[in-house]
Amino acid sequence: MRLSLSSKGINYSTFLYVSTIILALSSFFIFDYNISFADAQKTSNSTELDTLFERGNTLFNQKKYDEAIPYYDKILTRNASEIDALNHKGISLWALHKYKEALPYFDQILSINSTNVKALNNKGLALLGLQKNDEAIEYFDRLLDINPSDVYALINKGGALLALEKNEEAIQYFDRVLSRNASDVYAINNKAEALTEMGKNEEALSVIKKAAIDNPKDETLQSTMAFILANMGKDDEARQYYQKALKINPNLTEILYEKELDEFNKIMDNKPT
């Protein structure tokens, strides 16, 4: 799932590179998007609520967020403090790019439990969607106070710092992830993006090259490789990686930020529309 930072000209429609979580983009953030019904911790054991959760979560996992929301609404009508339903509805709204509408649901969870790690992370992501990067960092910091090793918070805070063009600071957070898992593709890609923004193309290439080879079906890594190579004037190699990314995702141009898109159009000889 690729996350995008609109403040850097990145298309927020792919705010989830975050595949898994996270949000995205250039892949700046992460978010665990795949909700398991078995993992739902519901406050009610009624068969009716179980059925509503199962149907809602099935639609959610199919990315049918508009269809999933009414099921969470029915649950919340019966129990306005049902944390799992609040979280699922908030994420659904977030996935539909309704970031402002998502905030009250995460806030309600935090009013019940101020240390709920999912709500802290998700509110931060919603604030990122609204380009309120400094406010978002406050919530990622609260999560890191609870768990300094939380991967999602580290990458998401790094992404917010990237949006603020604080590239060196951002790299520190990606490095904290990589110190625990040297093959984390989100941290690798984001670090490479930050280095590229700093004009350190050779270093960026050394960071990402192995990951791009090891993950040939990850369009984010392939397109970032292409962008770095294009910056280095290696147009033929850049074209090869853009072609790889296009084969993986024919809608690649929708997840490229402005600088990447400009290089893509130049390398692929596309005419401006």
Secondary structure, 3 states (H helix, E strand, C coil): CEECCHHHCCCHHHCECCCCCCCEECCCECCCCCCCHHHCCCCCCCHHHHHHHHHHHHHHHCCCHHHHHHHHHHHHHHCCCCHHHHHHHHHHHHHCCCHHHHHHHHHHHHHHCCCCHHHHHHHHHHHHHCCCHHHHHHHHHHHHHHCCCCHHHHHHHHHHHHHCCCHHHHHHHHHHHHCCCCCCHHHHHHHHHHHHHCCCHHHHHHHHHHHHHHCCCCHHHHHHHHHHHHHCCCHHHHHHHHHHHHHHCCCHHHHCCHHHHHHHHHHCCCCCC
